[in-house]
Amino acid sequence: MDNNEVVAHVDETLARYSDLLFGTAITVYVLAMFLFLWALGSARIRRIQSAEARELVGASASGAPADLRTPGKLETVPARPFGEKLASMAYPVVIVGVLAHLASIVTRGIATDRAPWGNMYEFISLTCVACVIAGLVVLRKREHRPLLSFVLLPVALLMFIAGKWLYTQAAPVVPALKSYWLAIHVSVISIASGVLLVAGVASILYLVKVRWGASSEQPGTGKTAALRRIVDAIPNAETLDRLAYKSVVFGFPLFGLGVILGAVWAESAWGRFWGWDPKETVSFIAWVIYAAYLHARATAGWKHTAAAWINVAGFVALLFNLFIINLVVSGLHSYAGL
């Protein structure tokens, strides 16, 4: 098939719309990220105001001077935190971004008349939208929503890298990928990877909270003080640990299913279920790491910090599998268009 025949099978108009929607999704995600970060800062101010209010009430109860018992000082604390209002505004903004992102994927699929994840650009796009949707579900509670800023940050970076350096023109896939297993195997792996990326972000925040949260009340200067202010705005470590665990509980079996489906496809395409191809090997290593994390969570003495480090190792393995294996290491899983 020559180039003219390939172009004839692609709807260029829909392909352009897909690219525009992809750029729109990145812009909306970045806007929502800053709104959530602002919400985190406002939540910290709210906690400081509440602490001051409690001190005033305590002073009033202990017979403090009249100027410390002025009701007006208590009334300066708003009935509804400003950070909560910002988080309420940012949450639907993220949903708008997800809709634009999904529309980008769908229009690219219609334009090429195939499952729209046949190269690295498309695979990263699918994984990122799965990550955002997982974040919306896991962090749906109002008090957890500002944490979406830390999910949107790596998503925006990954999408920028995909659009800037990994972009591939809409076109039919290579013959090796013309299989219904492309839609099944890759979609399952992408969704699982997106959920596990949320778990990784939660564990990283947990470790940061454990490391810096305990000393957040101590005086600091410069960058140290700024970091402690940010850490103070993050929810407590127990909440982060619980969110990471719930995400892995959902993503781990899904990831295992994706590996099994890939083995079935490999037997159909290459005549063997497993060949220790670099992609297969690192996927298996990642699966073992997440199995070790779940085991550590059930083991005394490993439930918290040690388990979080294992989860971060799984997070690193996923990113390594996504970029280094696909872009640097040569193997049967090398994506088309790279």
DODO-362855 format. One record per residue (C-alpha): residue number from 0; x, y, z negated; chain. Coordinates in Angstrom, 2 decimals, m for minus. Example, Ala and Ser with C-alpha at 12.3 -4.5 7.8 and 13.67 -1.06 7.14 Angstrom:
# residues 2
GUMAR_bake_east_north_up_kolgu
GUMAR_0_12.30_m4.50_m7.80_A
GUMAR_1_13.67_m1.06_m7.14_A
***
This chain:
# residues 338
GUMAR_bake_east_north_up_kolgu
GUMAR_0_0.00_0.00_0.00_A
GUMAR_1_1.56_3.34_1.03_A
GUMAR_2_1.27_6.70_m0.74_A
GUMAR_3_m1.57_7.94_1.45_A
GUMAR_4_m3.68_4.92_0.52_A
GUMAR_5_m2.95_5.48_m3.19_A
GUMAR_6_m4.02_9.12_m3.05_A
GUMAR_7_m7.21_8.18_m1.22_A
GUMAR_8_m8.30_6.12_m4.22_A
GUMAR_9_m7.97_9.01_m6.68_A
GUMAR_10_m10.53_11.77_m7.23_A
GUMAR_11_m8.17_14.74_m7.46_A
GUMAR_12_m10.87_17.08_m8.78_A
GUMAR_13_m11.73_14.84_m11.71_A
GUMAR_14_m8.01_14.28_m12.33_A
GUMAR_15_m7.50_18.07_m12.65_A
GUMAR_16_m10.48_18.32_m15.02_A
GUMAR_17_m8.93_15.53_m17.09_A
GUMAR_18_m5.66_17.46_m17.37_A
GUMAR_19_m7.51_20.65_m18.35_A
GUMAR_20_m9.49_18.81_m21.00_A
GUMAR_21_m6.28_17.27_m22.33_A
GUMAR_22_m4.76_20.74_m22.74_A
GUMAR_23_m7.98_21.98_m24.33_A
GUMAR_24_m7.89_19.16_m26.87_A
GUMAR_25_m4.33_20.06_m27.90_A
GUMAR_26_m5.30_23.73_m28.33_A
GUMAR_27_m8.34_22.88_m30.43_A
GUMAR_28_m6.35_20.45_m32.60_A
GUMAR_29_m3.72_23.10_m33.32_A
GUMAR_30_m6.43_25.64_m34.23_A
GUMAR_31_m8.09_23.14_m36.58_A
GUMAR_32_m4.70_22.25_m38.10_A
GUMAR_33_m4.06_25.88_m39.07_A
GUMAR_34_m7.58_26.21_m40.47_A
GUMAR_35_m7.03_23.15_m42.65_A
GUMAR_36_m3.63_24.43_m43.80_A
GUMAR_37_m5.28_27.71_m44.74_A
GUMAR_38_m7.92_25.71_m46.59_A
GUMAR_39_m5.20_23.91_m48.55_A
GUMAR_40_m3.65_27.23_m49.56_A
GUMAR_41_m7.03_28.60_m50.58_A
GUMAR_42_m7.75_25.47_m52.61_A
GUMAR_43_m4.52_26.03_m54.53_A
GUMAR_44_m5.51_29.62_m55.28_A
GUMAR_45_m8.90_28.38_m56.44_A
GUMAR_46_m7.26_25.95_m58.88_A
GUMAR_47_m5.11_28.76_m60.28_A
GUMAR_48_m8.20_30.96_m60.70_A
GUMAR_49_m10.06_28.14_m62.43_A
GUMAR_50_m7.14_27.58_m64.81_A
GUMAR_51_m7.08_31.31_m65.64_A
GUMAR_52_m10.83_31.23_m66.22_A
GUMAR_53_m10.45_28.33_m68.65_A
GUMAR_54_m7.76_30.25_m70.49_A
GUMAR_55_m10.09_33.24_m70.78_A
GUMAR_56_m12.85_31.05_m72.14_A
GUMAR_57_m10.42_29.56_m74.66_A
GUMAR_58_m9.28_33.01_m75.68_A
GUMAR_59_m12.88_34.10_m76.16_A
GUMAR_60_m13.63_31.09_m78.32_A
GUMAR_61_m10.61_31.79_m80.53_A
GUMAR_62_m11.61_35.37_m81.22_A
GUMAR_63_m9.39_37.13_m78.70_A
GUMAR_64_m9.64_40.90_m78.13_A
GUMAR_65_m12.68_42.15_m76.29_A
GUMAR_66_m10.81_43.02_m73.08_A
GUMAR_67_m9.96_39.32_m72.62_A
GUMAR_68_m13.57_38.34_m73.12_A
GUMAR_69_m15.00_40.56_m70.41_A
GUMAR_70_m17.56_38.54_m68.46_A
GUMAR_71_m16.58_40.31_m65.26_A
GUMAR_72_m13.24_38.52_m65.18_A
GUMAR_73_m14.95_35.17_m65.04_A
GUMAR_74_m17.23_36.36_m62.27_A
GUMAR_75_m14.27_37.02_m59.96_A
GUMAR_76_m14.09_33.29_m59.27_A
GUMAR_77_m16.38_32.64_m56.28_A
GUMAR_78_m19.22_30.15_m56.61_A
GUMAR_79_m17.96_28.26_m53.55_A
GUMAR_80_m14.20_28.07_m52.90_A
GUMAR_81_m13.03_29.87_m49.78_A
GUMAR_82_m10.87_26.86_m48.93_A
GUMAR_83_m13.97_24.68_m48.91_A
GUMAR_84_m15.62_27.07_m46.47_A
GUMAR_85_m12.59_26.93_m44.19_A
GUMAR_86_m12.52_23.13_m44.33_A
GUMAR_87_m16.21_23.10_m43.42_A
GUMAR_88_m15.43_25.30_m40.42_A
GUMAR_89_m12.40_23.26_m39.33_A
GUMAR_90_m14.10_19.86_m39.46_A
GUMAR_91_m16.53_20.55_m36.58_A
GUMAR_92_m13.66_22.19_m34.68_A
GUMAR_93_m11.81_18.86_m34.82_A
GUMAR_94_m14.94_17.11_m33.53_A
GUMAR_95_m14.99_19.51_m30.57_A
GUMAR_96_m11.36_18.62_m29.91_A
GUMAR_97_m12.15_14.90_m30.05_A
GUMAR_98_m15.02_15.34_m27.57_A
GUMAR_99_m12.71_17.22_m25.18_A
GUMAR_100_m10.06_14.53_m25.67_A
GUMAR_101_m12.49_11.69_m25.00_A
GUMAR_102_m13.80_13.54_m21.93_A
GUMAR_103_m10.22_13.81_m20.68_A
GUMAR_104_m9.73_10.06_m21.00_A
GUMAR_105_m13.09_9.21_m19.40_A
GUMAR_106_m12.66_11.57_m16.43_A
GUMAR_107_m9.17_10.20_m15.78_A
GUMAR_108_m10.59_6.68_m15.80_A
GUMAR_109_m13.34_7.64_m13.36_A
GUMAR_110_m10.84_9.50_m11.17_A
GUMAR_111_m8.58_6.43_m10.88_A
GUMAR_112_m11.36_3.80_m11.05_A
GUMAR_113_m9.56_1.83_m13.78_A
GUMAR_114_m8.99_1.68_m17.52_A
GUMAR_115_m7.25_5.01_m18.25_A
GUMAR_116_m4.29_3.67_m20.22_A
GUMAR_117_m1.95_2.25_m17.58_A
GUMAR_118_1.12_4.39_m18.37_A
GUMAR_119_2.81_6.04_m21.35_A
GUMAR_120_1.02_9.37_m20.92_A
GUMAR_121_m2.38_7.68_m21.01_A
GUMAR_122_m1.43_5.24_m23.77_A
GUMAR_123_m0.29_8.07_m26.06_A
GUMAR_124_m3.48_9.99_m25.30_A
GUMAR_125_m5.63_7.00_m26.28_A
GUMAR_126_m3.59_6.33_m29.43_A
GUMAR_127_m3.82_9.99_m30.49_A
GUMAR_128_m7.59_10.20_m30.09_A
GUMAR_129_m7.90_6.95_m32.09_A
GUMAR_130_m5.71_8.51_m34.78_A
GUMAR_131_m7.87_11.65_m35.00_A
GUMAR_132_m11.12_9.67_m35.10_A
GUMAR_133_m9.66_7.44_m37.83_A
GUMAR_134_m8.65_10.57_m39.74_A
GUMAR_135_m12.17_11.99_m39.43_A
GUMAR_136_m13.59_8.78_m40.87_A
GUMAR_137_m11.02_8.18_m43.63_A
GUMAR_138_m10.95_11.84_m44.70_A
GUMAR_139_m14.66_12.54_m44.25_A
GUMAR_140_m15.18_13.55_m47.89_A
GUMAR_141_m15.20_17.31_m48.27_A
GUMAR_142_m12.34_17.42_m50.76_A
GUMAR_143_m10.13_15.28_m48.47_A
GUMAR_144_m10.74_17.10_m45.20_A
GUMAR_145_m7.82_19.57_m45.46_A
GUMAR_146_m5.48_16.57_m45.28_A
GUMAR_147_m6.45_16.32_m41.61_A
GUMAR_148_m3.89_19.06_m41.02_A
GUMAR_149_m1.14_16.50_m41.65_A
GUMAR_150_m2.78_14.06_m39.22_A
GUMAR_151_m3.24_16.69_m36.53_A
GUMAR_152_0.41_17.79_m36.72_A
GUMAR_153_1.94_14.53_m35.38_A
GUMAR_154_m0.98_14.14_m32.99_A
GUMAR_155_m0.37_17.58_m31.48_A
GUMAR_156_3.37_16.85_m31.23_A
GUMAR_157_2.81_13.47_m29.56_A
GUMAR_158_0.31_14.95_m27.09_A
GUMAR_159_2.68_17.82_m26.28_A
GUMAR_160_5.51_15.35_m25.61_A
GUMAR_161_3.19_13.22_m23.47_A
GUMAR_162_1.95_16.20_m21.45_A
GUMAR_163_5.36_17.86_m21.08_A
GUMAR_164_7.78_14.98_m20.44_A
GUMAR_165_5.74_11.81_m19.96_A
GUMAR_166_2.98_13.12_m17.72_A
GUMAR_167_2.14_10.86_m14.78_A
GUMAR_168_m0.07_11.83_m11.86_A
GUMAR_169_m3.41_10.02_m11.79_A
GUMAR_170_m2.99_6.95_m9.59_A
GUMAR_171_m3.90_3.26_m9.44_A
GUMAR_172_m1.85_1.00_m11.69_A
GUMAR_173_0.86_m1.35_m10.51_A
GUMAR_174_m0.36_m4.83_m9.48_A
GUMAR_175_0.89_m6.42_m12.74_A
GUMAR_176_m1.58_m4.32_m14.74_A
GUMAR_177_m4.61_m4.98_m12.56_A
GUMAR_178_m6.36_m7.18_m15.09_A
GUMAR_179_m9.35_m6.94_m17.39_A
GUMAR_180_m6.88_m7.68_m20.20_A
GUMAR_181_m5.53_m4.15_m19.75_A
GUMAR_182_m8.83_m2.74_m21.02_A
GUMAR_183_m9.05_m5.24_m23.88_A
GUMAR_184_m5.50_m5.65_m25.19_A
GUMAR_185_m4.25_m2.08_m24.84_A
GUMAR_186_m7.42_m0.50_m26.24_A
GUMAR_187_m7.30_m2.70_m29.36_A
GUMAR_188_m3.59_m1.99_m29.92_A
GUMAR_189_m4.15_1.75_m29.41_A
GUMAR_190_m7.02_1.94_m31.89_A
GUMAR_191_m5.09_m0.10_m34.47_A
GUMAR_192_m1.99_2.07_m33.98_A
GUMAR_193_m4.07_5.22_m34.45_A
GUMAR_194_m5.50_3.95_m37.74_A
GUMAR_195_m2.08_2.83_m38.99_A
GUMAR_196_m0.59_6.23_m38.12_A
GUMAR_197_m3.13_7.79_m40.51_A
GUMAR_198_m1.99_5.31_m43.17_A
GUMAR_199_1.62_6.29_m42.57_A
GUMAR_200_0.86_10.00_m42.95_A
GUMAR_201_m0.98_9.29_m46.22_A
GUMAR_202_1.96_7.31_m47.63_A
GUMAR_203_4.46_10.01_m46.62_A
GUMAR_204_2.32_12.61_m48.42_A
GUMAR_205_2.10_10.25_m51.41_A
GUMAR_206_5.89_10.02_m51.64_A
GUMAR_207_6.22_13.78_m51.30_A
GUMAR_208_3.63_14.28_m54.03_A
GUMAR_209_5.39_11.83_m56.35_A
GUMAR_210_8.78_13.40_m55.69_A
GUMAR_211_7.83_17.07_m55.93_A
GUMAR_212_4.48_17.05_m57.72_A
GUMAR_213_5.96_16.16_m61.09_A
GUMAR_214_8.24_19.21_m60.93_A
GUMAR_215_5.78_21.61_m59.30_A
GUMAR_216_5.31_23.48_m62.57_A
GUMAR_217_9.02_24.12_m62.95_A
GUMAR_218_10.37_27.43_m61.66_A
GUMAR_219_11.92_27.48_m58.22_A
GUMAR_220_13.24_29.89_m55.67_A
GUMAR_221_13.25_30.19_m51.89_A
GUMAR_222_12.40_27.06_m49.91_A
GUMAR_223_12.06_24.93_m53.04_A
GUMAR_224_9.34_27.18_m54.45_A
GUMAR_225_7.53_27.26_m51.09_A
GUMAR_226_7.62_23.48_m50.86_A
GUMAR_227_6.27_23.11_m54.36_A
GUMAR_228_3.38_25.45_m53.54_A
GUMAR_229_2.48_23.29_m50.55_A
GUMAR_230_2.77_20.07_m52.57_A
GUMAR_231_0.59_21.54_m55.30_A
GUMAR_232_m2.18_22.06_m52.74_A
GUMAR_233_m2.18_18.37_m51.72_A
GUMAR_234_m4.62_16.05_m53.55_A
GUMAR_235_m3.25_13.82_m56.29_A
GUMAR_236_m0.98_10.86_m55.54_A
GUMAR_237_m3.58_8.25_m56.52_A
GUMAR_238_m5.99_9.57_m53.87_A
GUMAR_239_m3.31_9.48_m51.17_A
GUMAR_240_m2.28_5.95_m52.14_A
GUMAR_241_m5.89_4.79_m51.96_A
GUMAR_242_m6.44_6.40_m48.53_A
GUMAR_243_m3.29_4.73_m47.16_A
GUMAR_244_m4.36_1.33_m48.47_A
GUMAR_245_m7.87_1.58_m47.01_A
GUMAR_246_m6.45_2.53_m43.61_A
GUMAR_247_m4.05_m0.41_m43.55_A
GUMAR_248_m6.80_m2.82_m44.65_A
GUMAR_249_m8.74_m1.82_m41.53_A
GUMAR_250_m5.85_m1.37_m39.10_A
GUMAR_251_m3.79_m4.44_m39.99_A
GUMAR_252_m6.19_m7.17_m38.81_A
GUMAR_253_m7.03_m5.08_m35.74_A
GUMAR_254_m3.33_m4.81_m34.91_A
GUMAR_255_m2.94_m8.56_m35.39_A
GUMAR_256_m5.88_m9.15_m33.04_A
GUMAR_257_m4.22_m6.92_m30.47_A
GUMAR_258_m0.98_m8.94_m30.68_A
GUMAR_259_m2.94_m12.19_m30.23_A
GUMAR_260_m4.82_m10.79_m27.22_A
GUMAR_261_m1.50_m9.70_m25.76_A
GUMAR_262_m0.18_m13.24_m26.12_A
GUMAR_263_m3.23_m14.58_m24.29_A
GUMAR_264_m2.67_m12.08_m21.48_A
GUMAR_265_1.03_m13.01_m21.36_A
GUMAR_266_0.14_m16.67_m20.86_A
GUMAR_267_m2.16_m15.73_m18.00_A
GUMAR_268_0.30_m13.32_m16.36_A
GUMAR_269_3.71_m14.85_m17.13_A
GUMAR_270_2.90_m18.47_m17.95_A
GUMAR_271_3.87_m18.30_m21.63_A
GUMAR_272_2.27_m16.98_m24.82_A
GUMAR_273_5.43_m15.58_m26.37_A
GUMAR_274_8.86_m14.82_m24.95_A
GUMAR_275_10.48_m12.52_m27.50_A
GUMAR_276_10.32_m9.61_m25.10_A
GUMAR_277_11.47_m6.39_m26.95_A
GUMAR_278_7.88_m5.11_m27.14_A
GUMAR_279_6.62_m8.41_m28.52_A
GUMAR_280_9.47_m8.64_m31.01_A
GUMAR_281_9.02_m5.15_m32.47_A
GUMAR_282_5.22_m5.58_m32.57_A
GUMAR_283_5.72_m8.77_m34.58_A
GUMAR_284_8.16_m6.98_m36.91_A
GUMAR_285_5.63_m4.18_m37.45_A
GUMAR_286_2.92_m6.75_m38.20_A
GUMAR_287_5.18_m8.47_m40.76_A
GUMAR_288_5.95_m5.11_m42.42_A
GUMAR_289_2.26_m4.31_m42.83_A
GUMAR_290_1.63_m7.82_m44.17_A
GUMAR_291_4.42_m7.16_m46.69_A
GUMAR_292_2.75_m3.86_m47.62_A
GUMAR_293_m0.57_m5.55_m48.37_A
GUMAR_294_1.25_m8.23_m50.38_A
GUMAR_295_3.17_m5.54_m52.29_A
GUMAR_296_m0.09_m3.80_m53.12_A
GUMAR_297_m1.22_m6.97_m54.87_A
GUMAR_298_2.07_m7.48_m56.72_A
GUMAR_299_2.76_m5.97_m60.12_A
GUMAR_300_5.54_m3.40_m60.01_A
GUMAR_301_5.20_m2.84_m56.25_A
GUMAR_302_1.75_m1.31_m56.05_A
GUMAR_303_2.66_2.36_m55.69_A
GUMAR_304_6.00_3.90_m54.69_A
GUMAR_305_7.64_0.70_m53.43_A
GUMAR_306_4.56_m0.23_m51.41_A
GUMAR_307_4.39_3.28_m49.97_A
GUMAR_308_7.97_2.95_m48.71_A
GUMAR_309_7.04_m0.32_m46.99_A
GUMAR_310_4.09_1.41_m45.34_A
GUMAR_311_6.39_4.19_m44.14_A
GUMAR_312_8.69_1.51_m42.68_A
GUMAR_313_5.69_0.18_m40.75_A
GUMAR_314_4.95_3.73_m39.58_A
GUMAR_315_8.53_4.06_m38.29_A
GUMAR_316_8.29_0.66_m36.56_A
GUMAR_317_5.13_1.77_m34.76_A
GUMAR_318_6.77_4.97_m33.51_A
GUMAR_319_9.89_3.02_m32.50_A
GUMAR_320_7.71_0.58_m30.58_A
GUMAR_321_5.84_3.43_m28.93_A
GUMAR_322_8.82_5.47_m27.75_A
GUMAR_323_12.17_3.66_m27.89_A
GUMAR_324_10.93_0.30_m26.64_A
GUMAR_325_8.80_1.77_m23.85_A
GUMAR_326_11.19_4.51_m22.77_A
GUMAR_327_14.70_3.19_m23.46_A
GUMAR_328_14.70_m0.60_m23.68_A
GUMAR_329_14.03_m2.47_m20.45_A
GUMAR_330_11.53_m5.28_m20.63_A
GUMAR_331_8.38_m6.81_m19.19_A
GUMAR_332_6.25_m4.24_m21.03_A
GUMAR_333_7.85_m1.20_m19.36_A
GUMAR_334_5.05_1.13_m18.32_A
GUMAR_335_4.43_2.24_m14.76_A
GUMAR_336_5.36_5.74_m13.74_A
GUMAR_337_8.45_6.04_m16.00_A
***
